[in-house]
Amino acid sequence: MYKEPMFLAPVFKDRIWGGTKLRDVFNYKIPTETTGECWGISAHPNGPSMIKNGKLKGMTLDKAWRKHRDLFGNYDTEEFPLLTKILDASTDLSVQVHPDDTYARVNEDQLYGKTECWYVINCDENAEIVYGHHADSPVDFRHNVAKGNWPELLRKVKVKPGDFFYVPSGTIHAIGGGIMILETQQSSDITYRVYDYGRKDSFGKTRELHIDKSIEVTQYPHRDPELTYKIKRESEAVFTELVSAKYFTVQHWDIRGTAKKSLDQPFLLVSVIGGEGEIVIGEKSFPIWKNDHFILPASISDFKLNGHCQMIVSHP
């Protein structure tokens, strides 16, 4: 079963900071003019993707994970481990932080905390993210929050297309306005907001903040993780390993003709972020386009990629 990619229908989320780039750039049929998130590969209960092809067509990914674990190499975790999103930040996201697994289990009754990473697809000139803070301790952090010393507390970093950021749990962070990213993360939806610019939702209410929990889970002092890209060039492709960490390995594949690959992991998560091409498995070929999300299951061994396209590929 499934000598083919498992193509997935994305789930869209309206966000106070969202916009229309998911439609304008990726040609998705978005539900609102403030659509902020495309959950491309998700088995999370807050938005599971639906399989679009093959014998499991119409089944959600979470159900396929439970009933057909062999397609995922019998990977041994209770829940599907990863979630892949595309985010369109028309305006600034709230400043936030995520807990680790231990804190999530004890305090939220959730299996996973949230470590994530971002690949910048495109952004406005001089766009910035919040990435870390300048406090030395929880006491120092709380003092700055109480005083509203946000410019002194928050660490800003300018970004450009192609930049990559690893965001472990405990990292204060926020995507700035005018930035579109592909996010690979643990399959978790736990977010603690520290600061939301005093914004009000469509009902005129400010969104809930989680100051105490945020201070508890934040890393002090902030330390940038050390990343070393590993680049492998083949005749018509460049494969770049962006990060290989505790929860996931994430790569950028730039196909410029033809590339042959073998599935050396239980399964691969693939999001096409640019161009078009095809994936050839045995005697069959399957077209792929910018905006496709699919899983290469364990039932596939070797495959070939043709075309000119860019992909973010990950595995747990």
VOGULO-428487 format. One record per residue: residue number from 1; residue in one letter; x, y, z of N, C-alpha, C in turn. Coordinates in steps of 0.001 Angstrom, whole numbers, plus 500000, padded with zeros to 6 digits. Atoms other than C-alpha are relative to their C-alpha. Layout:
 fimar tidren     nu     nv     nw    cau    cav    caw     cu     cv     cw
   NUM      a      X      Y      Z      X      Y      Z      X      Y      Z
...
//
This chain:
 fimar tidren     nu     nv     nw    cau    cav    caw     cu     cv     cw
     1      m 500835 498800 500000 500000 500000 500000 500871 501252 500000
     2      y 499344 498701 500081 501152 503513 499120 501428 499915 499470
     3      k 498762 499798 500743 503921 503122 496614 499889 501338 499297
     4      e 500223 498655 500508 503207 506819 496164 500069 500977 501166
     5      p 500050 499015 498919 503410 510068 498120 498603 500048 500605
     6      m 501275 499816 499308 500666 510617 500673 499735 501511 500035
     7      f 500279 498564 500083 499386 514060 499626 498934 500387 501031
     8      l 500849 499572 498897 497635 516079 502328 499319 501331 499700
     9      a 500738 498747 500122 494966 518767 502317 500273 500847 501240
    10      p 499670 499174 498840 496053 521669 504555 498772 500515 500743
    11      v 501028 499387 499156 494036 523201 507371 500419 501448 500243
    12      f 499676 498580 499882 493843 527004 507582 499452 500578 501301
    13      k 500359 499384 498730 493704 529148 510712 499953 501513 499841
    14      d 500107 498543 499964 492414 532704 510976 500735 500522 501231
    15      r 499232 499420 498901 494729 534843 513101 499890 501519 499962
    16      i 500105 498549 499900 494584 538441 514313 501101 500689 499204
    17      w 498841 499448 500707 497982 538998 512634 500114 499488 498559
    18      g 499909 500627 501324 497204 537083 509401 499683 500940 498859
    19      g 500237 499192 501195 496790 538320 505844 499543 499143 498837
    20      t 500469 500686 501216 496343 537103 502266 501128 499344 499202
    21      k 498887 500527 500787 499813 535907 501215 499910 498499 499750
    22      l 500179 501424 500264 498847 532265 501569 499211 499793 498699
    23      r 500694 500015 501293 496513 532990 498654 500862 500618 498913
    24      d 499296 499241 501029 498675 535524 496830 501299 499325 499564
    25      v 498718 500620 500304 501956 533582 497028 499857 498519 499676
    26      f 500098 501456 500140 500843 529959 497303 498722 499525 499320
    27      n 501222 500332 500727 497454 530082 495557 499069 499083 500783
    28      y 500953 500742 499196 495626 528487 498466 498655 500715 499993
    29      k 501327 499426 499835 491897 529027 498772 499789 500231 501498
    30      i 500038 499713 498571 491974 530749 502139 498590 500419 500416
    31      p 501379 499724 499570 488813 531168 504230 499728 501450 500359
    32      t 500206 498615 499575 489383 534777 505392 501146 500867 499500
    33      e 498960 499053 500389 491400 537892 504624 501057 500171 501091
    34      t 498995 499996 498922 493293 537369 507890 500384 498553 500324
    35      t 499561 501394 499817 494418 533781 507361 501494 500012 500290
    36      g 498607 499917 499589 497669 533429 509244 500778 498712 499890
    37      e 499279 501260 499952 498481 529726 509257 499401 498970 499043
    38      c 500332 501178 500790 498422 526814 506851 500661 498811 500690
    39      w 499472 501217 499383 498822 523538 508763 500090 498952 498901
    40      g 499834 500823 501191 500262 521561 505878 500071 498518 500295
    41      i 499876 501404 499597 501195 518309 507620 499720 499949 501487
    42      s 500437 499940 498612 499292 517863 510849 499167 498785 500370
    43      a 500861 501012 499385 497923 515060 512991 499513 500502 501351
    44      h 500409 499416 498727 497152 517452 515850 498474 500094 500062
    45      p 501471 499952 499915 493560 517321 517152 499401 501356 499694
    46      n 500530 498665 500316 493207 521080 516642 499980 500296 498505
    47      g 500019 499775 501439 493610 520639 512880 500704 498913 499223
    48      p 499344 501083 500737 494431 517248 511354 499818 500132 498494
    49      s 500056 499997 501461 495264 517127 507637 499252 498764 499502
    50      m 500704 501125 500611 493219 514903 505351 500789 499485 498801
    51      i 499282 500630 501107 494807 512438 502922 499177 500152 498718
    52      k 500704 499664 501237 493943 513314 499313 500067 498915 498938
    53      n 499809 500975 501076 494987 510199 497383 500219 498616 500586
    54      g 499689 501366 499596 495442 506430 497482 498884 499342 500791
    55      k 501003 500815 499321 493633 503808 499532 499460 500639 501267
    56      l 500454 499336 498779 493389 506046 502576 499408 501377 499722
    57      k 500582 498706 500369 491882 508991 500678 498790 500297 500883
    58      g 501096 499592 499139 489542 510912 502985 500245 499747 501475
    59      m 499649 500260 498598 491196 509666 506176 500907 501098 500511
    60      t 499112 499003 499419 492823 512158 508521 501322 499350 500402
    61      l 498666 500515 499721 496506 511822 509265 500094 499378 501387
    62      d 499951 500587 498656 495953 511174 512965 499419 498586 500020
    63      k 500596 501330 500067 493715 508213 512163 500921 499036 499259
    64      a 499045 500849 500730 496208 506858 509600 501168 499615 500902
    65      w 498905 500275 499065 498919 507138 512270 499615 498891 500981
    66      r 500451 501013 499032 496851 505044 514680 499769 498641 499354
    67      k 500452 501253 500605 495617 502427 512224 501007 499373 499037
    68      h 499078 500500 501028 498486 502086 509713 501424 500421 500341
    69      r 498678 499578 499537 501678 502576 511701 501112 499440 499122
    70      d 498981 500567 500897 503541 500366 509219 500401 500988 498915
    71      l 499663 499002 501013 503366 503246 506716 501015 501015 500525
    72      f 499066 499066 499366 505475 505236 509167 501170 499250 500643
    73      g 498873 500784 499516 508064 502531 509733 499821 499522 501423
    74      n 500306 500384 498616 506292 501551 512985 500722 500886 501007
    75      y 499328 499049 499130 507746 504680 514525 499335 500010 501372
    76      d 500492 500330 498667 507398 504299 518272 499760 501232 500870
    77      t 500501 498965 499100 505662 507366 519690 498484 499914 500003
    78      e 501453 500113 499868 502106 507536 520944 499282 500888 498993
    79      e 500617 499058 500918 501241 510587 518854 500958 500345 498865
    80      f 499182 499548 501120 502457 511778 515464 500905 501117 500495
    81      p 499080 499122 499266 505591 513705 516447 500140 501426 499488
    82      l 499668 498693 500576 505788 516696 514075 498772 500676 499393
    83      l 501031 499195 500644 503677 519485 512597 500711 501020 499117
    84      t 499410 499070 500960 504541 521537 509509 498978 501068 499631
    85      k 500891 498876 500287 503041 524992 508959 500670 500985 499054
    86      i 499551 498762 500632 503347 527970 506651 499269 501137 500689
    87      l 500572 498856 499292 502784 531264 508490 500169 501265 499171
    88      d 499977 498678 500631 501889 534619 506919 499737 501037 501076
    89      a 500130 498962 498981 502548 537374 509428 499828 501348 499314
    90      s 500255 498679 500569 500888 540486 508035 500413 501088 500987
    91      t 499514 499130 498935 501561 542174 511373 500729 499127 501026
    92      d 499191 500726 499019 503662 541206 514397 499184 498957 500759
    93      l 500574 500972 499091 502851 538018 516237 500263 500429 501432
    94      s 499740 499735 498589 502620 538167 520005 501374 499458 500377
    95      v 498753 500515 499439 505864 537728 521938 499626 498834 500902
    96      q 500458 501216 499348 505675 534204 523286 501160 499065 500302
    97      v 499023 501022 499660 507476 531174 524629 499234 498685 500167
    98      h 500637 501305 499881 506762 527435 524692 500702 499157 501062
    99      p 499394 500871 498991 507327 524835 527431 500678 498792 499367
   100      d 499437 501269 500452 509393 521664 527148 499027 498865 500324
   101      d 500901 501138 499825 507886 518167 527295 499613 499795 501462
   102      t 500265 500257 498584 508208 517795 531056 498982 500986 500556
   103      y 500925 498983 499513 506465 521080 531822 498605 499806 499394
   104      a 501288 500192 500674 503729 520354 529258 499231 498833 500606
   105      r 500675 501158 499421 502978 516958 530773 499482 500291 501400
   106      v 500376 499734 498615 502886 518199 534364 498922 501080 500088
   107      n 500852 498819 499836 501074 521510 533801 498866 500107 498981
   108      e 501009 499872 501053 499047 521075 530591 499369 498665 499618
   109      d 500479 501342 500328 498408 517317 530500 500130 499714 498497
   110      q 499708 500213 501409 499942 517295 527008 501298 499208 499862
   111      l 498832 500863 500182 502464 514795 525662 501231 500801 499595
   112      y 498871 499263 500553 504636 517333 523831 500008 501460 500444
   113      g 499771 498568 499970 506048 520724 524616 500205 500470 498568
   114      k 499870 499504 501371 507122 522788 521658 501374 500594 499751
   115      t 498788 499495 500640 510501 523124 520038 499677 500126 498525
   116      e 500351 499742 501393 510287 524588 516551 501187 500586 499262
   117      c 498991 499303 500801 512317 526067 513711 499308 500671 498832
   118      w 500600 499175 501055 511686 528604 510947 500936 500101 498803
   119      y 499308 499669 501246 512747 528840 507330 499273 501192 499395
   120      v 500621 498777 500523 512117 532356 505968 499801 499854 498486
   121      i 500326 500133 501427 510330 531985 502612 500157 501336 499298
   122      n 499800 498647 500502 510065 535704 501959 499671 500995 501106
   123      c 500253 498988 498975 509897 538949 503893 500204 501381 499401
   124      d 499788 498615 500387 509759 542704 503582 501441 500416 500316
   125      e 498678 499460 499696 512969 544689 503539 500023 500512 501444
   126      n 499799 499590 498606 514279 545331 507071 499028 499338 500972
   127      a 500878 500740 499093 511849 542805 508554 500811 499460 501178
   128      e 499325 500437 498782 512660 541693 512103 499185 498932 500717
   129      i 500640 500917 499074 511916 538893 514508 500476 500326 501415
   130      v 499524 500049 498623 512096 538736 518280 500609 498618 500204
   131      y 499304 501275 499827 514647 536057 519097 500877 500107 501245
   132      g 499275 499923 498743 515630 535946 522756 499691 501266 500776
   133      h 500220 498872 499100 515811 538513 525539 501331 500397 500632
   134      h 498775 499478 499388 518347 540537 527554 499988 499900 501524
   135      a 500066 500121 498542 517340 539552 531092 500991 498952 500491
   136      d 499051 500939 499407 519800 537769 533377 499328 498921 500831
   137      s 500651 500907 499061 517253 536057 535620 498486 500173 499911
   138      p 501455 499806 499953 513529 535497 536183 499591 501288 500698
   139      v 500322 498755 499287 513521 538410 538637 500203 501201 499087
   140      d 499704 498920 500943 515118 540709 536061 498951 500043 498896
   141      f 501009 500088 501062 512681 539498 533389 498672 500568 500489
   142      r 501280 499542 499462 509634 540074 535606 500013 501513 500244
   143      h 499882 498552 499761 510885 543561 536559 499790 500767 498697
   144      n 500146 499311 501285 511162 544565 532887 498586 499891 499451
   145      v 501382 500165 500444 507726 543142 532091 499087 500954 500760
   146      a 500840 499131 499171 506155 545032 535002 500144 501468 499615
   147      k 499734 498614 500386 507777 548286 533857 499655 500282 498540
   148      g 500263 499808 501424 506865 547708 530210 501230 500377 499212
   149      n 498732 499675 500680 510524 547941 529203 500256 499048 498832
   150      w 499888 500971 501091 509965 545965 526026 501185 500266 499074
   151      p 498826 499792 500874 512620 547666 523837 501303 499547 500647
   152      e 498781 500416 499312 515255 546979 526500 500027 498494 500238
   153      l 500075 501419 499648 514040 543439 527241 500135 499082 498788
   154      l 500113 500921 501133 513415 541946 523807 501153 500179 499016
   155      r 498875 500011 500946 516206 541025 521401 499444 499891 498585
   156      k 500485 499967 501382 515448 541916 517763 501118 499573 499040
   157      v 499051 500476 501012 517123 540288 514749 499395 500255 498626
   158      k 500475 499797 501372 516796 541391 511106 500089 498684 499223
   159      v 500034 501249 500765 515923 538645 508622 499923 500295 498513
   160      k 500107 499936 501457 516081 537987 504894 499558 498636 499490
   161      p 500415 501302 500536 514710 535233 502615 501143 498986 500027
   162      g 499001 501057 499903 516507 531946 503134 500624 499844 501365
   163      d 499489 500130 498637 517385 532605 506778 499296 498848 500709
   164      f 500543 501123 499241 516836 529773 509234 500268 500227 501484
   165      f 499878 499812 498564 516215 529903 512984 499485 498764 500724
   166      y 500395 501104 499123 516118 527068 515506 499503 500615 501303
   167      v 500669 499365 498861 513755 527903 518385 499662 498921 501030
   168      p 500301 501007 498972 514070 525450 521290 498963 500506 500997
   169      s 500905 499607 498924 511449 525419 524028 500770 500859 500997
   170      g 499340 499076 499075 512188 528192 526504 500557 501240 499352
   171      t 499481 498838 500734 513144 530707 523784 498898 501035 499810
   172      i 500918 498896 500279 511331 534056 523809 500096 500327 498513
   173      h 499944 499794 501448 510329 534706 520198 498710 500627 499482
   174      a 501169 499484 500711 507958 536412 517781 500395 500273 498558
   175      i 499808 499671 501408 507705 536601 514009 499473 501406 499766
   176      g 500409 498632 500270 507536 540185 512815 499114 500116 498773
   177      g 500856 499749 501149 505122 541677 510322 500772 500001 498693
   178      g 499374 500032 501314 505879 541171 506627 500889 498802 499772
   179      i 499160 501191 500121 507460 537743 507099 499122 498775 499749
   180      m 500642 501289 500241 506361 534398 505676 501030 498904 500254
   181      i 499073 501067 499654 507960 531270 507111 499360 498642 499805
   182      l 500429 501377 499811 507738 527530 506961 500533 499559 501352
   183      e 499650 500405 498639 507726 526197 510508 499892 498488 500131
   184      t 500028 501402 499608 508641 522672 511533 500077 499955 501515
   185      q 500098 499959 498550 507730 521910 515132 499536 498652 500545
   186      q 500663 501102 499336 506765 519295 517637 498488 500175 499846
   187      s 501448 499943 500184 503080 518422 517339 499336 500467 501287
   188      s 500517 499376 498787 501947 520825 520034 499383 501336 499643
   189      d 500647 498709 500237 499692 523866 520221 499992 500836 501277
   190      i 499909 499279 498732 500793 525226 523611 500821 501276 499802
   191      t 499316 498715 500125 501697 528911 523545 499733 500850 501228
   192      y 500122 499054 498899 502371 531266 526443 500360 501387 499481
   193      r 499764 498636 500473 501996 534943 525498 500580 500856 501114
   194      v 499372 499069 499073 504238 537480 527173 499516 501428 499729
   195      y 500321 498621 500385 503275 540616 525234 499279 499970 498665
   196      d 500801 500016 501222 500668 541350 522562 499711 501402 499483
   197      y 500092 498636 500531 501125 545075 521877 498673 500687 500330
   198      g 501276 499404 499617 497792 545832 523579 498909 499861 498962
   199      r 500987 500149 501076 495883 544597 520534 498674 499454 500521
   200      k 501320 500523 499688 492171 543851 520626 499492 499165 498831
   201      d 500556 500857 501044 490384 541092 518743 498735 500625 499420
   202      s 501178 499462 500681 487259 541505 516629 498849 500287 500965
   203      f 501025 499744 498986 485174 541518 519828 500415 501117 500958
   204      g 499541 498892 499178 487181 544390 521309 500705 499591 501278
   205      k 499338 500504 498803 488964 542219 523854 501489 499763 499732
   206      t 498578 500355 500099 492680 541902 524497 500151 498507 500222
   207      r 499776 501440 499852 494074 538401 524253 500704 499699 501326
   208      e 499444 500409 498712 495076 536502 527355 501526 499934 499957
   209      l 498562 500135 499808 498657 536786 528560 500269 498925 501063
   210      h 499641 501093 499091 500505 534053 530477 501354 500327 500622
   211      i 498726 499464 499507 503172 536024 532354 500708 499005 500920
   212      d 499349 500880 499020 503822 533618 535227 500561 498746 499339
   213      k 499515 501200 500676 504070 530516 533063 501157 500334 499058
   214      s 498927 499594 500907 506209 532391 530542 501314 500161 500754
   215      i 498786 499780 499218 508678 533432 533226 500560 498670 500500
   216      e 499559 501302 499505 508796 529866 534562 500754 499197 498950
   217      v 499420 500900 501010 509685 528203 531255 501112 500644 499179
   218      t 498999 499307 500814 511991 530851 529748 501416 499642 500432
   219      q 498573 500264 499754 515720 530155 529446 500708 501291 500413
   220      y 499231 498844 499526 518027 532532 531389 501474 499610 500129
   221      p 500258 498957 501005 520143 534027 530002 499738 499339 498645
   222      h 500192 500544 501340 519216 533607 526352 501340 499624 499381
   223      r 498812 500437 500741 521769 531658 524332 499575 499540 498609
   224      d 500273 500460 501357 521715 531300 520561 500521 498580 499822
   225      p 499488 501340 500290 521942 527639 519545 501045 500054 498892
   226      e 498970 500072 501038 524984 526732 517472 499502 499108 498868
   227      l 500441 500747 501177 524040 525641 513961 501125 499945 498981
   228      t 499031 500167 501078 526316 524256 511277 499295 499313 498842
   229      y 500670 500587 501153 524774 523696 507863 500893 498948 499345
   230      k 499294 501037 500743 525752 520496 506080 499451 499983 498579
   231      i 500437 499856 501390 525624 520905 502303 500543 498858 499164
   232      k 499617 501069 500912 525650 518039 499836 499546 500384 498603
   233      r 500314 499631 501378 525820 518871 496143 500053 498779 499110
   234      e 500001 500989 501062 524818 516480 493417 499933 500746 498682
   235      s 499843 499340 501297 524954 517174 489706 498931 501056 499744
   236      e 501096 499071 500290 521556 518882 489567 499151 500288 501240
   237      a 500740 499739 498765 520608 519399 493204 500954 500402 501114
   238      v 499258 499638 498791 521765 520924 496468 499122 499632 501200
   239      f 500720 500428 498808 520723 519300 499744 500700 500609 501221
   240      t 499422 499302 498850 521270 521423 502861 499299 499558 501272
   241      e 500547 500323 498694 520788 520070 506352 500057 501256 500869
   242      l 500087 498762 499243 519599 523070 508362 500190 499767 501490
   243      v 499847 500340 498590 519378 521417 511765 499745 498505 500170
   244      s 500270 501370 499564 519579 517960 513278 500091 500020 501516
   245      a 500059 499798 498558 518452 518152 516884 499165 498888 500637
   246      k 500656 501056 499227 516580 516184 519538 498704 499523 499371
   247      y 501344 500360 500438 513135 516269 517951 499849 499852 498497
   248      f 500164 500054 501453 513698 516670 514223 501307 500322 499289
   249      t 498997 499568 500971 516070 516940 511318 499248 500710 498886
   250      v 500656 499203 501041 515165 519613 508759 501019 500324 498916
   251      q 499130 499749 501142 516650 519991 505276 499297 500891 498976
   252      h 500480 499255 501164 516287 522333 502306 500526 499296 498763
   253      w 499615 500656 501250 516280 520564 498931 499742 500962 498841
   254      d 500103 499132 501177 516943 522638 495808 500277 499133 498773
   255      i 499897 500885 501158 516255 520509 492722 500098 500851 498743
   256      r 499749 499188 501194 517636 521908 489461 500092 499143 498754
   257      g 499965 500943 501117 517050 519018 487087 499506 498656 500480
   258      t 500358 501342 499554 517135 515423 488273 500852 499611 501202
   259      a 499281 500492 498825 518076 513889 491615 499413 498657 500407
   260      k 500435 501310 499510 517916 510291 492826 500229 499935 501505
   261      k 499922 500081 498554 517214 509609 496494 499494 498645 500487
   262      s 500517 501183 499319 516635 506698 498837 499375 500432 501311
   263      l 500645 499688 498726 514307 506763 501823 500789 499316 501110
   264      d 499137 500553 498958 516756 506299 504688 499475 500303 501398
   265      q 500673 499750 498740 514294 507286 507441 498649 499280 499974
   266      p 501305 500675 500021 510998 505703 508552 498980 500685 499102
   267      f 500866 499240 500895 509164 508476 506684 500546 501412 499907
   268      l 499575 498625 500204 509753 511987 505323 498778 500899 499842
   269      l 501010 498964 500185 507594 515124 505557 500551 501003 498989
   270      v 499521 499150 501089 507859 517276 502425 499005 501126 499732
   271      s 500800 498833 500378 506571 520793 501728 500703 500698 498849
   272      v 499430 499336 501176 507142 522313 498281 499760 501497 500152
   273      i 500130 498559 499741 507852 526023 498796 500330 500851 498778
   274      g 499699 499246 501209 508885 526984 495262 500116 499095 498798
   275      g 499810 500725 501246 508762 525840 491644 499028 498849 499807
   276      e 500825 501163 500304 507342 522634 490239 500874 498886 499454
   277      g 499242 501143 500501 508430 519182 489159 499178 498740 500105
   278      e 500680 501274 499823 507612 515527 489626 500858 499094 500869
   279      i 499314 501043 499260 508490 512664 491911 499670 498682 499326
   280      v 500158 501253 500722 509029 509320 490208 500290 498854 500960
   281      i 499868 501170 499135 508483 506099 492152 499674 498776 499154
   282      g 500192 501131 500902 508975 502937 490161 499676 500488 498606
   283      e 500420 499605 501347 507119 503367 486883 499016 501168 500012
   284      k 501011 498948 499894 504791 506063 488160 500639 501342 500345
   285      s 499543 498656 499668 505323 509822 488279 498824 500801 500553
   286      f 501019 499201 499327 503448 512313 490432 500426 501458 499942
   287      p 499624 498579 500065 503455 516070 489688 499986 500634 501379
   288      i 499963 499250 498748 504405 518363 492549 500141 501493 499671
   289      w 500068 498568 500243 503828 522112 492797 500266 500747 501303
   290      k 499932 499113 498840 504566 524990 495093 498622 500061 500651
   291      n 501171 500066 499106 501938 524580 497873 499622 498563 500337
   292      d 500274 501393 499644 501993 520756 497986 500680 499626 501314
   293      h 499447 500598 498790 502517 518967 501281 499736 498502 499913
   294      f 500210 501446 500076 503061 515226 501357 500986 499266 500897
   295      i 499140 500888 499229 504580 512344 503277 500481 498887 499078
   296      l 499467 501178 500675 506887 509771 501738 500028 498880 501033
   297      p 500137 501025 498965 505899 506620 503649 501080 498925 499915
   298      a 498984 501048 499904 508024 503642 504679 499903 498977 498872
   299      s 500191 500962 501083 506605 501604 501791 500753 500382 498729
   300      i 499194 499551 501133 508805 503608 499380 501466 499826 500348
   301      s 498560 500143 499748 512490 502807 499023 500789 501049 499225
   302      d 499269 499054 500840 514004 504715 496088 499023 500865 499220
   303      f 500830 499113 500801 512600 507709 494238 500888 500988 499265
   304      k 499272 499023 500806 513640 510324 491706 499190 501284 499941
   305      l 500630 498692 500103 512902 514042 491570 500448 500677 498714
   306      n 499712 499255 501222 512686 515965 488302 499359 501381 500095
   307      g 500590 498673 500070 512121 519663 487754 500883 501059 500615
   308      h 499326 498898 499327 513074 522959 489305 499099 500427 501153
   309      c 500851 499724 498852 511676 523237 492802 500826 499998 501281
   310      q 499359 499927 498685 512572 523933 496407 499038 499401 501026
   311      m 500810 500700 499017 511371 521844 499317 500645 500103 501383
   312      i 499545 500213 498644 511630 521725 503079 499610 498577 500377
   313      v 500199 501430 499732 512028 518097 504119 500425 499729 501439
   314      s 499682 500257 498602 511961 516830 507685 499643 498573 500392
   315      h 500373 501276 499392 511793 513702 509788 500299 500078 501488
   316      p 499744 499972 498563 511637 512995 513515 501320 499323 500355
//
